[in-house]
Amino acid sequence: MNSVQIAGVILIVVFSGGLFGMYIGRKVPHHMTPETKGVVTAAMAVVGTMTALVIGLLISNASSSFAARNEALARISADVVRLDHLLRRYGPETDGARAALQHFTAMRIGELFGHVGEAPPTVEEPSSTQALSEVQDHIRALHPGDDDRRWLAAQALQVASDLGEARWTIVQQNLSSVPLPFLALVTLWLIALFISFGLFAPANPTSVIALFVCALAISAAFKVVLDMDTPFGGPVHISGFPIRLSSGSMQHALEVIKR
């Protein structure tokens, strides 16, 4: 299920909880005493506090995960430019390595950002691993004849290694940080809260609309959390709404190394 479907399910079940509470309240009016309302309000205050804390934790966790992925992308972009600069300084013998680096960068952009509105991107793509290995092979095949070139070759190989590490960091970070069973538990708490809201709410359109708007706001919050947890295949971006990790830094790096 994607984020829209999950948010839709949450909206339906939570709002239905409010309507069910209204139904129960009409069926047992003799239970709707001030004392009962006090007990229900106190009990639901505990559930509401826990729910608010957990939702806040989910949002914070998704935001941290999103920022970490953006940082890893920026690191890859910086390493690409650094590596190209070192290879340029080495000399024309590195033209093959630079061409392989351009191929790797273009391939990585296509893998991560070339699937908008289509199937989710394949973050762990073997072809880009092979392309990066070709860059490293070209560097290892160099035969530096002086200390300056030996230093440049060593630095270039180290940056290429760092580039591979950053690539695998994104692969590992692409694992979901929002467990669906945990999400289901929070949804159950929300259903209980909305049932309590409906118990004492007057059965009129204004109350129904208020419950629906509240349920819609909660489902939208969950959708944003899920979108931030899947930035390569979802609709979130760094530079505005709809949010999605931007390919701008990597695209800029590719333009720099092609000059």
Residue, then its C-alpha position, 0 to 999 in steps of 0.5 A: m500500500n502506498s501513502v495515499q491508500i494508508a492515509g485513506v484507510i486511517l481517515i475512514v476508520v478514525f472518522s467511522g470511530g467518531l460516528f460509531g461513538m455518536y451511535i452508541g451515545r444515542k443508544v444508551p442515553h442513560h449512561m451519558t451522565p456528567e460522572t460518566k463524561g468525567v471518567v471518559t474524559a480523564a481516560m481519553a486524556v491519557v490515551g490522547t497524550m500518548t497518541a500525541l507523543v507517538i505521532g510527534l516521535l514519528i514525525s521527528n523520526a521521519s524528518s531526521s531520516f529525510a535529512a540524513r538521506n539529503e545529506a548523503l546525496a549532498r555528500i555523493s555530489a561533493d565527492v563526484v566533484r572532488l574526484d573529477h577535480l583530482l583526475r583533472r589535475y592528474g592529467p589526460e591519462t585520466d580521461g577514461a576514469r572521468a568518462a566512467l565517473q560521468h556515466f556513474t553520476a548520470m546513471r545514479i540520477g536516473e535511478l533515484f530521480g527518473h521514476v517520477g509518477e512511475a514505479p518506485p526507484t531502485v536505490e540498490e541498482p547493480s549497474s551503478t555499482q558496476a559503473l563505480s567499480e569501473v571508475q576505481d579500476h581506471i584509477r588503479a590502472l594509472h602509473p604515476g611517475d612522480d610524487d605529485r601524481r602518486w599523491l593525486a592517484a591515492q587521493a582519487l582512489q580514497v574519494a572513489s572509496d568514499l563515494g561507494e560508502a556514501r552510495w551504500t549509506i543511501v541504500q541502507q537508509n532507504l529501509s522504512s523507519v515507520p513500522l506498519p504494526f506500530l502505525a496500526l497501534v496508533t490508529l487504534w488509539l485514535i479510533a478510541l479517542f474518536i469514539s469518546f468524542g462521538l459519545f457526547a457530541p450532538a448528532n448534527p452536521t456541524s459535529v460530523i463535519a468537525l470530526f471529519v476535519c479532525a480525522l482528515a488532518i490526522s490522516a494528512a499528518f500520517k501521509v506526510v510522515l510516510d512520504m518523508d520516509t520514502p523520499f525517492g519514490g514519493p511526492v516530498h522535496i527539499s525545496g518546496f511542496p510537494i516535497r521530494l528529495s531534489s536531484g539538483s545537487m547531483q545534477h549540478a555535480l554532473e554539469v560541473i564534471k562535464r565542463 
